[in-house]
């Protein structure tokens, strides 16, 4: 995480453990940077407005949704998210309480049922 001089959140980077299967208390973990929020999502700052813009892009644009799933999986081919579960993950991120999640997820389910 990085912060502005006023203490507000500026940006964040996500890292992943490259040697997950081998890392132990005797074998040091090797970390690589996966992405930086501002660069990946073309945002000047990490705040509610930039998150809303990203969520809107993920919701409406297939390419953004595919990129979000790729990053969610930490670009790993080993743990692919089944297509039918992407909607539930998205709803979990944008919904802050149980009712909002149910509303979001049920809308996604009704869209899936019509396809």
C-alpha positions in Angstrom: 0.0 0.0 0.0 1.1 3.5 -0.5 -0.4 6.6 1.1 -0.8 10.3 0.3 0.7 12.9 2.6 -2.7 13.3 4.2 -2.9 9.6 5.1 -5.4 8.6 2.5 -4.8 5.6 0.4 -2.9 6.3 -2.9 -2.3 2.9 -4.5 -1.6 -0.7 -3.8 0.4 -3.5 -5.4 -0.4 -7.2 -5.3 2.4 -9.8 -5.0 2.4 -13.6 -5.2 4.6 -16.3 -3.9 6.4 -17.9 -6.8 7.5 -21.0 -5.0 4.4 -21.7 -2.9 4.8 -25.5 -3.0 8.5 -25.3 -1.9 8.5 -22.4 0.6 9.0 -23.5 4.2 10.6 -22.1 7.3 13.9 -23.3 5.7 13.3 -22.4 2.1 12.7 -18.6 1.7 9.6 -17.5 -0.2 10.2 -15.7 -3.5 7.7 -13.0 -4.2 6.9 -11.3 -7.5 4.8 -8.3 -8.2 1.6 -9.3 -10.0 0.3 -5.8 -10.7 -0.1 -2.2 -9.4 -3.7 -1.0 -9.1 -3.2 2.4 -10.7 -1.3 1.0 -13.7 -3.6 -2.0 -14.2 -6.8 -0.1 -14.0 -5.6 3.3 -15.3 -6.6 5.0 -12.1 -4.9 8.1 -10.6 -5.7 7.0 -7.1 -7.2 4.1 -5.2 -10.4 5.4 -3.7 -14.2 4.8 -3.9 -14.5 6.6 -7.2 -11.8 4.6 -8.9 -13.1 1.3 -7.4 -16.6 2.2 -8.7 -15.2 2.9 -12.2 -13.3 -0.4 -12.2 -16.4 -2.4 -11.0 -18.5 -0.7 -13.7 -15.9 -1.7 -16.3 -15.8 -5.3 -15.1 -19.5 -5.5 -15.1 -20.0 -4.1 -18.6 -16.8 -5.0 -20.6 -15.9 -8.6 -21.3 -12.2 -7.8 -21.7 -12.0 -6.1 -18.3 -13.9 -9.0 -16.7 -11.5 -11.5 -18.2 -8.5 -9.4 -16.9 -10.1 -9.2 -13.4 -10.6 -13.0 -13.3 -7.0 -13.5 -14.5 -5.7 -11.2 -11.7 -8.1 -12.8 -9.2 -6.4 -16.1 -10.0 -3.0 -14.4 -9.6 -2.4 -15.2 -13.3 -2.2 -18.9 -12.5 -3.5 -21.5 -14.8 -3.6 -24.0 -11.9 -6.7 -22.5 -10.1 -9.1 -21.4 -12.8 -12.4 -20.0 -11.7 -15.3 -21.9 -13.4 -17.3 -19.4 -15.5 -20.5 -20.0 -13.5 -18.8 -18.8 -10.3 -17.5 -15.4 -11.6 -20.7 -13.7 -10.9 -20.7 -14.8 -7.2 -17.2 -13.5 -6.8 -18.0 -10.2 -8.3 -21.1 -9.8 -6.1 -19.0 -10.6 -3.0 -16.7 -7.7 -3.8 -19.3 -5.1 -4.6 -21.9 -6.1 -2.0 -21.2 -5.0 1.6 -24.0 -6.9 3.3 -26.0 -10.1 2.9 -29.1 -8.4 1.3 -27.0 -6.6 -1.3 -25.1 -9.8 -2.1 -28.4 -11.7 -2.5 -29.8 -9.0 -4.7 -26.6 -8.9 -6.9 -26.3 -12.7 -7.1 -29.9 -13.3 -7.9 -29.8 -10.8 -10.7 -26.7 -12.6 -12.1 -28.5 -16.0 -11.7 -31.6 -14.8 -13.6 -29.3 -13.6 -16.4 -27.5 -17.0 -16.5 -30.8 -18.8 -16.6 -31.9 -16.8 -19.7 -28.8 -17.7 -21.6 
